[in-house]
Amino acid sequence: MRGAKVAVVGAGVVGLSTAVCIAETLPGCSVTLLADKFSPGTTSDGAAGILYVEQFPDIPLERQRCWFRDTFDHLLAIAQSRHAPDAGVLLNSGVQIFREPPANKRPYWWDIVLGFRFLSERELRRFPEHTFGQAFTTIKCECSSYLPWLQHRFTKAGGKVEQKKVSSLEELSSDYHVIVNCSGLGSKELVGDCGLVPVRGQVLKVDAPWLKHFIRQEGGKSYIYPGSGYVTVGGTRQEGDWRLAVDPGDTEAILERCTRLEPSLCRGRVLGQWVGLRPSRRNPRVERAGQRLGGGRGAHVVHNYGHGGYGVSLAWGTAVDATGLVRSCLQEMHPRAKL
């Protein structure tokens, strides 16, 4: 619908993906991306960026599969294109290991990643404290490159960018037909979501160019993810912890755990450390709000937040979902419009 005005609040990987998807899918709309922080200052910038996801309890499994599959296929196309180096998107092979076999040895995404198989007994000898493992090829999306690349793609599609702290969605209601809330942990105050909690994550950037394959321990507490310029080594999952300062005790524990998994890591040089707060929720919130802002003719609101540690893994899929919700809002406002 020409003349429709859409605002996307939040410029992390979910917000930028949503803004790009709307601008490219609904080219007649005017799309504005609003945020107080852009790359390199977002939580997404420090994410390890490996495509992997756990199952959420209350969302239909097929919807979760669509989110992950759409994201994987979108990033796979980039990884296999000439844009891969600029976008920071690359294929990454490795293993996930378990002390005891999980109840479900094949996660719901096993046929979406590439080359999924179980580790052999010979391969498991490398990890003597573990009895089961999975090998597969997934994608690593390095957001310090990907977010600026996405933002350029957004402006190329006609999108507008405005650095602004949004204190309430109501303040945008008179200027936009639809507001898409991708504010992550900010939604705790922005829309009063008491179900959102921070999950503190601390990682190290290590110079260890001889490491080429990832290792992830069950639960994601310990992981080693090689990238294009350094190896991301982590991590922590400290629920309800708002600390943003690096904790030396966590650094020591991370290095100790990960060096047990990969002894050669002790020869690596720590290049830097980073702390971020994952916007965790029992389930991601990808839905239309029940009411328009200010009643009858106010702006529609679509929510897309609460991905926890899986924002990179689900960003494009939930962006596609949110774009469909934006389309339905606009069609309700103008039933004859072709979108």
N, C-alpha and C positions, 0 to 999 in steps of 0.2 A: 504494500500500500504506500503510494508516494505521499510524502509529507508526514508519515508516522515517525514519532521521535521516541527512541529507546535509550535508556541509560543503563550502563553496566557498572556496578559499584564493586571495586576491588581489582587490583592488577597483578595478582599472583597467577599461577599457571591456570587455575580454574577460571578466573575472571577474564584473562586475556584470551584463552581458548573460546570462551563463550562470546566475547565481543567479536572475535574473528568469524566465528561460525554464523552469528546473526548477520554481520555485515556482508558476508559472501553469499549466504543463503537467501536473505531478504534484501536484495540490493536497492529496493525502493525506499527502505527505511533510513533515517538519519540516526546513526549510532554514536553515542558518546561514552567514552571510558573515563570514569571518575575514581581517583584514588589519592590518598595522601602519600603513598610510597609506591615507587616503581622500581624496576630492576636497576641496580643491584641490591636494593634495600628491602626486598620482600622475603617472607619465610621460604618461598619456593626456591629462591636463589641458592640456598645452602643444601637443598634436598639431594640425597644420593641419586635419585632419579632413575632407579632401576624399576622396570615394569614388573610388578608383582603385587598381588592383592590377596587379602583374606576375605572370607565370606561374612557378610553382614547378616544379622539374625532375622530381620523382619521385612526384607525386601525380596520379592519374587526372584528366584534364582535366574530365570531367563532375562530379567531386566539387568541384573548384575553382569551376566554374560555379555549382553549387548554393550554395556558401558565399557567393559574391558576390551571386548573384541573391536569395537569402533575405535578406541584409543590405540590399540596395538596396530591395527591395519593402517590407520592414519599415519602413525609414526614410522611404520615399516616402509611405507611409500616414500617418506622423506629420507629414511636411512639408505634407500636404494636409488636416490636421486642425486643430481649434482649439487643440491642444496645441503647435503648432509654435513659437510664440515662447518658451514656457516651456522646451521641450526643446532649443532652440537648433538646430533642424534646418530647413534651407532648401535650395531648389533653387539650383543655381549653374551658369551656362553659361560656356563659354570654349573655349580651344584648347590643343592640345598640338603642339609644333613640333619638327622634326627637321632636322639639317644635311644628312643623306642619308636617302632613304626607307628605312624598316625592312624586313627580310625579310618580315614579316607585316604588311601595311598595315591589316588588320582584326584587332585583338586579340580574344581569345575572348569578351570581354564587350561587344562592339560593339552587339549587339542587346538588351542589358540596360539600358544607359544610354539616355537619350532623344535622338532626333534626330541620331544619329551620321552624319557625312559627312566628305568630304575638303575641305580648303581649296582655293579657286580660286586661279589665278595672281594675280589682282588682290588677294586677301586676303593672299597670301604676300609681296607687295611691302612690307608693313608690317615684315617680318622678313627683311631682305636677306641674312643669313647662313644662311638656312634654305631648303630646297628642297621640303619636304613638311610637311603639317600635317593634323590632325584637329580637327573641331569637334564638341562634344556638350554635352548638359546632364547634370550629375550632381548629387550631393547634398553639401552641406557640413554636417558634424555638429560643432557647437562643444561640446567635451566639458566645458568649465567650466560650462555649463548642463545638458548632457545627463546627466552622471554624477549630479549631485544629483537630477535628475528621475527617472532610473532607480532610484536608491536609494529614493526615496519610493514608486515603483511596486512595488519589492520588498517593502518593509515593509507596504504596503497589501495585498499578496498573502499576508501572514502570515509573511514572512521575518524572521529575527532577524539583527542586526548586532553584531559583537563586535570591538573594536579590540584586536588581539593579534598579537605577532610569533610566527609559527610557525617553529620551528627545525628541526623534522623532521615528516614526515607520520606517523611512528610514534606521536608523542605524542597524536595524535588518534584512533588506531585503536580504542581502547576505548570511545570516546564516539559514534562514527558508523558507520553501515553502509557508506556510500560517501563517499569524499573526492575532490573534483574540484580538481585542481591547475591554477590559472590564475595562477601567480606570476610569469609573464613572465621577466625576466632573473634573478629570484631562484631559478629552477629550476636555474641553474648550480650552486648550492650545495645547494639543498633536495633535489634528486634526483640530483645529480652529473652533470649533462648537460654534457659537455665540448664539445658541438657548438654551444652557445649562445655568441654573441659580442656585445658591445655595438657598436652603430653610432651614433656621436655625431651628434646633430642640433642645429644652432643656428638659431634663427629670430628675426625682428624683428616687433614689432607696430607698424604705421605708421598714422597718421591721414591717410588719402587717400580721402575719401568719394566723390570723383568716379569712382573705379575701380569698375566693376560686373561685369567679366568676368575670369575667371581666365586666366592664361598659365602653362603648364607646359612646360619644355624637356625634351627626351628625357633619360631617366635620372633625372629628378627632382632634379638638383643645383640648378637655379634654378627658382623658381616664385613666382607672385604670386597669392594667393588672397583676394579680397575677402570679408568677412564682415559680420555685422550691426552690429558696432561698430568694427571696425578691419580693416586688411589685413594678412594674414600673409605675410611676405616671407622667403624662404629660398633655399638652406639649405646644409647640409653632410651628407656621408655618410662619416664617418671611422671605418672599421672597426677594432675593437680599442682604441679610444680611450675611456678611462674619465673624462676630464675633465668636470666639471660647471660649471666657471666659464666665463663669457662670454669669448671670445677677441676682442680688438679687431681683430686681423688678419682674422678670419673676418667680422666685421661689415663691415669696409671692402670685402672681396671680394664679399660678398653684395650690398651696395648697388650696387657697380660693375657686376656682372653683370646685376642686375635692372633697373637704370636703362637699360642698353642695350636691354633688351626693351621697357621702358615708360618713355620719357624723362620723362614728367610725374611720375614717382615722386620725382624730385629735389625736388619742392615739398612732399612729405609730411613729417610730423613724427614722429620715432621716439618711440613711447610707452613701449616697453619691449623687453627681450630675454629669451630663454629658451633653456635647454639641456636636452636630454633624451637618454637612452640607449635606443635601440630594441633590443628583444630579438630579435636576428637569428639565424636558423637556416637550414640548407639548405632544409628544409621545415618548416612548422608541425607540431607534434606534437598530433594529435587522435586519441587511441586509449585503449583500456583497457590497464592494466599487465598483464603476463603472470601475475603472482602476487598473491594477497591479502597484505596486511601481516600479518606474524607467522604465515603459514601458513594452514592449513585454515579457521578461522572468523574470521579477521581481516577488516578493512575492505577492500572493493574500492577500487581507485584508477583514476580517469579523468584523463587529461592533456589540457589544452587551452591550449597556450602556444607561443611561438616565431613569432609573426606578423610580426616585423620592423617595418617601417614601415607595415604594412597592417592593423594591429589594428582601427582604426575601420571599415575597408572590409570586413572579414571577421567581425567580432565576433558579429553575430547569427547568421550562417550556421553558424559553428563552435559556437555555443551550442546551436543546434538539434541539431547532430550529437552534441555531448557529452550533451545531455539524452537522446537515444536510447540512448547507451551506459549512462547511469545507469539508465534503465528496464530494460535487458537485465540489468544486475547485480542489480537488485532482484528481477526475475522468476526469476533463477537461485536466489536465496536463498529465494523464496516462489513456487513455480511456479503456484499457484492464485490468486495475487493479481491483481486487475484494476487495471492501471495505464494 
